[in-house]
Amino acid sequence: MALTGLPPDTDADVARVTEALAMITPRWNVRLLLALHGQPLRYRELAAKVPWLRDGQLAPKLKQLCDTGLVERTEHNPRHVTYGATDRATALLPVLPLIVTWAEQCLEKPEQPLSAIEQIEDSLTLLTRRHAAAILWVLKIRGEVSGPALAQEVIPGSYWTNVYPPLRQLVDDGLVATDGNGQPYRLSPTGEGLAPVLSALSAWSAGQPLAQAGQHPVWGSAQTAPGQRMWLSRPPRAQAPTTTPAPARTGQTPVWQRTDLFSHATPSRPLAALPTGGPRR
């Protein structure tokens, strides 16, 4: 059954990304996947790594992640059970720095610095608004679109005014822009900036190598293809230094560390000057 009024291939793409976001956005899911990356853990070992989750919360979360295929439960014997991230979950990790980069460049500056994992969680919440993926896809393809025309493609078969509540939310979030009531809608610069994130999520949800994200028919760009480099997560909302950084020594490549997602104390590096304000969190 079609999700949107877009062509079948594009509709399937939107559906896959919507499902992927629904899998990873629920609270604590990304943190659990990061905690399980590497050697499988027994339940008590995992519980020690995520002490903020009580026992009554951790078990249902693990079952949910197992059902989605992101975590594998292995029963070695009745008293020895381990949990580990699947290859599918491991393939998701390179997408996370793209989300951090977008959040730092485009979201409003918080009063208190946020860790990279909090940046990811905030960003995913915005992307899982009702009909968000479909609206973003249509606006990227069509450019400026009126509300009724947008409704025909986002929610075909539904009353056209139903598109306005999620649309207004995306305007409030800063992902969509309009010049006022009755005026067409378009992607804001912040929405346009989602191209690396959405193309990578599309590739991952389709089971394709992330290197192919740059060729995405809607969001792709050869300049934004993930996998070309890795990087350290940046300290939230830092201002750009006024001096030119020294070049990296030969043979050293900055590598994004998953442990950085839990820490505020990340190594600093040059940033382009960021505008004040930005979309709401």
C-alpha positions in Angstrom: 0.0 0.0 0.0 1.4 3.4 -1.0 2.4 5.7 1.8 2.4 8.9 -0.3 1.3 10.0 -3.7 4.9 10.0 -5.0 6.2 7.5 -7.6 6.4 3.9 -6.3 10.2 3.9 -5.9 10.3 7.2 -4.0 7.3 6.1 -1.9 9.1 3.0 -0.9 12.2 5.0 0.0 10.1 7.3 2.2 8.5 4.3 3.9 11.9 2.6 4.6 13.3 5.8 6.1 10.2 6.4 8.2 10.4 2.8 9.5 14.2 3.1 10.2 13.6 6.3 12.2 10.9 4.6 14.2 13.3 1.8 15.0 16.2 3.9 16.3 14.5 7.0 17.8 12.7 5.6 20.9 14.4 6.8 24.1 17.7 5.0 24.9 17.8 2.9 21.7 20.9 4.6 20.3 22.6 4.5 23.6 22.0 0.8 24.0 23.3 0.1 20.5 26.5 2.0 21.3 26.9 0.1 24.5 26.5 -3.2 22.7 28.9 -2.3 19.9 31.9 -4.7 20.1 31.9 -7.8 22.3 28.5 -9.2 23.3 27.5 -8.6 26.9 25.6 -10.6 29.4 22.6 -8.9 30.8 24.2 -7.7 34.1 27.2 -6.4 32.1 25.0 -4.3 29.9 23.0 -3.1 32.9 26.2 -1.8 34.5 26.9 0.2 31.3 23.5 1.8 31.2 22.7 2.4 34.9 20.0 5.0 34.2 17.8 2.1 32.9 16.1 0.1 35.6 15.8 -3.6 35.2 12.1 -3.3 34.4 13.0 -0.9 31.5 16.1 -2.7 30.1 14.5 -6.0 29.4 11.6 -4.7 27.2 14.1 -2.4 25.4 16.3 -5.4 24.6 13.4 -7.4 23.4 12.3 -4.5 21.1 15.7 -4.2 19.6 16.0 -7.9 19.1 12.6 -7.9 17.3 13.8 -5.1 15.0 17.0 -7.0 14.1 19.4 -4.6 15.7 20.4 -6.7 18.6 21.0 -10.5 18.7 20.3 -12.6 21.7 22.5 -15.7 22.0 21.7 -18.4 24.5 24.9 -20.3 25.2 23.1 -22.3 27.9 20.1 -21.6 30.1 22.3 -19.6 32.5 24.5 -17.9 30.0 22.8 -15.5 27.6 24.6 -12.6 25.8 23.4 -9.7 23.8 25.3 -8.1 20.9 24.8 -5.5 18.1 24.0 -7.1 14.8 25.8 -6.2 11.6 22.7 -4.1 10.8 23.3 -2.0 13.9 27.0 -1.8 13.3 26.3 -0.4 9.8 24.3 2.4 11.4 27.2 3.8 13.4 28.7 5.9 10.6 25.4 7.7 10.2 25.6 9.0 13.7 28.4 11.6 13.2 26.4 13.0 10.2 23.5 13.7 12.6 25.8 15.3 15.2 27.3 17.6 12.5 23.9 18.6 11.3 22.7 19.3 14.9 25.7 21.4 15.7 25.4 23.5 12.5 21.7 23.9 12.4 19.9 23.6 15.7 19.6 26.3 18.3 22.4 26.8 20.8 21.4 25.3 24.2 22.2 27.1 27.4 24.2 24.2 28.6 26.5 22.2 26.3 25.0 18.9 25.0 26.9 15.7 24.5 26.9 14.2 21.0 24.5 11.5 22.0 22.0 14.2 23.2 22.5 16.0 19.9 21.5 12.8 18.1 18.5 12.2 20.3 17.2 15.7 19.7 17.7 15.5 16.0 15.9 12.1 15.7 13.0 13.5 17.6 12.5 16.3 15.0 12.8 13.8 12.1 10.1 11.5 13.5 7.4 14.1 13.6 4.2 12.8 12.0 4.6 12.8 8.1 7.9 14.5 8.5 9.9 12.3 6.1 7.1 12.5 3.4 6.9 16.3 3.7 10.6 16.7 3.4 10.8 14.4 0.4 8.0 16.2 -1.4 9.4 19.7 -0.8 12.9 18.6 -1.9 11.5 17.2 -5.1 8.9 19.9 -5.9 10.5 23.0 -4.5 7.8 25.4 -3.4 4.4 23.7 -2.9 1.0 25.0 -1.7 -0.6 23.3 1.3 -3.4 21.6 -0.7 -0.9 20.4 -3.4 1.4 19.1 -0.6 -1.5 17.2 1.0 -2.2 15.4 -2.3 1.2 13.9 -2.3 1.9 13.5 1.4 -1.5 12.1 2.5 -3.4 11.1 -0.6 -7.0 10.0 0.2 -7.1 12.0 3.4 -8.8 15.4 3.9 -6.3 18.0 2.7 -6.4 20.1 5.8 -4.9 17.2 7.8 -1.5 18.1 6.4 -1.4 21.5 8.2 -0.7 20.3 11.9 2.5 18.4 11.0 3.5 21.0 8.5 3.2 23.8 11.0 5.2 21.7 13.5 8.0 21.4 10.9 7.9 25.2 10.3 8.2 25.7 14.1 11.1 23.2 14.1 12.8 25.3 11.4 12.9 22.5 8.8 10.3 24.1 6.5 9.8 27.7 5.6 6.9 29.8 4.3 6.3 33.5 3.8 2.9 33.4 5.6 -0.6 32.1 5.6 -1.7 31.0 2.1 1.9 31.1 0.8 3.7 28.0 -0.5 6.0 26.0 1.6 9.6 25.1 0.9 12.6 23.6 2.7 14.5 26.0 4.9 18.3 26.0 4.7 18.2 23.8 7.8 15.9 21.3 6.0 18.2 21.4 3.0 21.1 20.7 5.3 19.6 17.3 6.1 20.7 15.9 2.8 23.7 13.9 4.1 21.7 12.5 7.0 18.6 11.5 5.0 20.6 10.1 2.1 22.7 8.0 4.5 19.5 6.8 6.4 18.0 5.9 3.0 21.1 3.8 2.1 21.2 2.1 5.5 17.4 1.3 5.5 17.7 -0.2 2.0 20.7 -2.3 3.1 23.0 -0.5 0.7 26.6 0.6 1.4 26.7 4.1 2.9 29.2 5.1 0.2 26.2 5.0 -2.2 24.4 7.8 -0.3 26.0 10.4 -2.5 24.0 9.0 -5.4 20.6 9.2 -3.8 18.1 10.4 -6.4 16.6 13.0 -4.1 19.1 13.9 -1.4 22.4 12.7 -2.9 25.4 14.8 -3.7 28.9 13.6 -4.6 30.2 16.1 -2.1 28.1 14.8 0.8 28.6 11.0 0.4 29.3 9.5 3.8 32.2 7.2 4.2 34.7 9.5 2.6 36.1 10.5 6.0 35.5 10.0 9.7 35.7 12.7 12.3 35.6 13.4 16.0 32.3 14.6 17.3 32.6 18.4 18.0 32.0 20.2 21.2 28.5 21.6 21.1 28.0 25.1 19.7 31.7 26.1 20.0 32.6 29.3 18.1 35.1 29.2 15.3 38.7 30.0 16.3 40.2 33.1 14.8 43.5 31.4 13.9 44.2 28.9 11.2 44.7 25.4 12.6 48.0 23.7 12.0 47.8 20.9 9.4 47.5 17.4 10.6 50.6 15.3 10.6 51.0 12.8 7.7 49.6 9.4 8.4 47.2 10.6 11.1 43.5 10.5 10.2 40.9 11.8 12.7 38.6 8.9 13.8 35.2 9.4 15.3 35.0 7.4 18.6 31.7 6.0 19.7 32.7 6.9 23.3 32.6 10.6 22.3 28.8 10.3 22.1 28.5 10.0 25.9 31.0 12.7 26.8 31.0 16.5 26.8 34.8 16.5 26.9 35.5 16.0 23.2 38.6 17.3 21.4 38.0 20.7 19.8 38.5 21.4 16.2 37.8 24.3 13.9 34.2 25.1 13.2 32.6 27.5 10.8 30.9 30.3 12.5 27.3 29.3 13.4 24.3 31.5 13.2 22.5 32.4 16.4 19.1 30.9 17.1 18.0 28.1 14.8 15.3 25.5 15.0 13.7 24.7 18.3 14.7 21.5 20.0 
